[in-house]
């Protein structure tokens, strides 16, 4: 494969070039369709990365306890609730259901 780079490759780019030269990566058959799928995936990625506002009913006593704990740590209570949701969604927090 002919090199036509204007600047040196970083380690990641060198690794990609090595795999391209070995034939590990091959051209996509229908490039236009694949490009459209990738563009749609990228658009959806950013849509899902946006923060969403929700309405949530919780026990008053539970919310008060979370607010007190948040105040002790000097962070907004919403951040603690968000951290709990994120931890559960990403399997870092387990619940006994």
N, C-alpha and C positions, 0 to 999 in steps of 0.2 A: 504494500500500500504506500502510495506516495505521500510524503509529508508536505503540507502547505501552510504551516503555522507561522505566525509572526512573532509569537512569544513562546517561551518554554512551557511545556505541559506540567501541571501539578501532578501529585502522586495518583489522584483519582483518574485524571485524564490519561495518564500513562497506563494505568491498569485497564481502562476501557480499550485503549489502542491495542494492548497486548491481546485481549480477548477478540477484538475485531480481526486482527491478523491471524489468529488461530482458527477463525471461522466459527467461533462460539455463537456470535450474534450474526444473524442473517437478515437480509432485507425483507420487509413486510410485503406480502403479495399485493394487497389492495391498500396502497398508501393513503389515498384520499379518504376512504372510509375509516381507516385507523386514526388518521389525523382528526377527523370529526369526532370520533369516540373519545380521544384524548382531550380535545378541547372541551367537550361536554363534561368529562370527569373533572377537569381543572375548574370549570365554572361551578360545578356542584361542590367541589372541595371548599372553595371560598365561601359558598353559601352556608355550608355546615359549620365552618369555623367561626362565623359571626356569633356573638352572644345573643341569646334569646331571653326575652322577658317572660316570666311565668307568674301565674297566680297560684298560691299554695295555701291551703288551710292547715294550720298546725295547732296543737294544744297550746294555750296561752302560757302555761307553766313551762313547757318545753322551750318555747321561744324565749322566755325570760331567762332561763338557765343558759341558753346559747348566747344571748346578749351579754350576760354577766361574764361568761368565759371569754368572749371576744374583747370586752372592755379590759379585762385583766391582761390580755396579750396586746392590747393597743391596735386591734384590727377591726374592720367593720364585720358585724355579725353575718352579713350576706356572703362575705368571703368564706367564712367557715362553712356555711350551708353549701356554697358552691364547691368547696374542697371535698365535702362529704359526698356530694353527688358525683363529682369527678372520680373520687377514689373508688366508689362502688361501680361506676361505669367501666373503669379500667382494671377491675379485679384486684385492687389494692386493699379494699375493705370488703369483708365477707359479712353477710347477714344470715342469721338463722331464721329462715322463713318456714 
